[in-house]
Amino acid sequence: MTKRSDCPISNVLDIVGDKWSLLIIRDLMFFAKHSYSELQNSEEKMATNILSSRLEKLEKQGLIKKLPDKKDKRKKVYQLTKSGMDLMPTLLEMILWSAKHAPDLNIPTQLVERAQNDRAALLEELMANIQQ
């Protein structure tokens, strides 16, 4: 992939800056969606061609990996890599920003309070839940 500049923000945007990639990561991270059909059934109703291309891009960038489903070897499931999980603090900050600037959204109050009171413990717990 050709980079636009040496700016670190530009780098992240080149990888996950489209309007779908972070939603896929969100679903893998917070909603334990792992199959193609589970990801396709997200609230945002992503078109199948977009979902396929974003999954391929995220896999190529090393943020997710595609594995055989343990229950049905013919099917594939998607899982965050360590690099993908490292986006957890960024997504948490996005949630907190939305809680502050768009309070009419459906944001769990308990999550916001925990993040404000003990962010490190919350991140540790969320990361542990992903790795299960």
N, C-alpha and C positions, 0 to 999 in steps of 0.2 A: 504494500500500500504506500502510495506517495504521500508524504506529509506536507502540509501547507506551510508550516513554519516550525521553529524550535520551541514554540510556546507550549508549556505543559497543559494549559486549558484547551488550546487548539488540538493537542494530541488526544485528550479524552473525548473531545467532541467528534474527532475523526472516527473514533471507535464506537461510541455509544450516543452520539449526538442527534441521531434521527429520532422521530417521535415514537418509535416502537421498541427499540432495544432495551431501554431501561424498564419498560413494562414487562418484558419477558423476564428480565432479571428479577424484578419485583415479585412476579408470580412464582418463580423458582425459590426465591428467598423467603417470602412471607406467607405464601399460600400453598406451599408444598405441591405445586403443579409440576408434573414431570413428563407427562406424555404429550404428544403433539395435539391430541384431541382435547386434553385438559387445558393446554395453553390456548388453543383456538376458541375455547368457550369462555374466555375472559370477558369482562364487562365491556371492554372497548371494541369487541367484534373485529379483530384484525383479519384482513383478507388472507386466504390460504397462501397465495403467492408471496405476500409480504412476510408472513410468518416463516415460511420455508427459507426465504432469502436471509432474513435476520438470524435465524438459528444457524444457518451456514456461516454467516459472517461472524457471529459470536463464538462459534466453535473455532473458526480459523484464527481469530484473535486470542484464543486461549482462555476465554471467560467461562465457557461451558464445555462439557464433553458429552458425547452421545454414546450410550451404552446399551447392550441388549437388556431387555426387561427380564428380571429374574423369574417372573411368573410365566412369561411367554417369549421365548427366545426369538420369535419372528418379529416382535415389536421392539421399538427403540424407546429409550427414556433419556431425558436430558438432566444433567446435574451441573451445578456450579463447580468450577475449579477453585483453587485457592485464590487465584487472581480475581475471579468473579466474586467470591465471598469478601474480598478486600474492599468491594464497593459498599459494603454494609454501612459504614459511618457516613458515607456520602448520601445514600438513600435516606438514612435516618435524619440527616440535616435537612434534606428536602421536605420530609414529613413535618419537621419542626417549623420550617419556614412557612409551609402551607398552613399550619395550625395558627401561626401568628398573623399571617396576611390574608388568609381565606378561611376564616373560622366557621363558615357555613358548610364546609366539607365534612364527610363522615370520617373523622379522625378519632381513634380511641383515646379518650381523655387520660386513661391510666398509662398508656404508652408515653404520651407527652409528659406527664408528671414524673414518670420514672426516668425519662431521658434528662429532664431538668434537674432531678435530685441526685441521680447516680448513673450517669451515662456509661461509664466503664463497665459496671456490673450488668447493665441492660445489654450492651453490645456483646459481652461475654456469653450471656444467656441466649441471645438470638443466634450467635454463631454456633453454639453447642446444639441448638435445635436444628440448624441446617445440616449439620454433620451426621445427624442420626439417620 
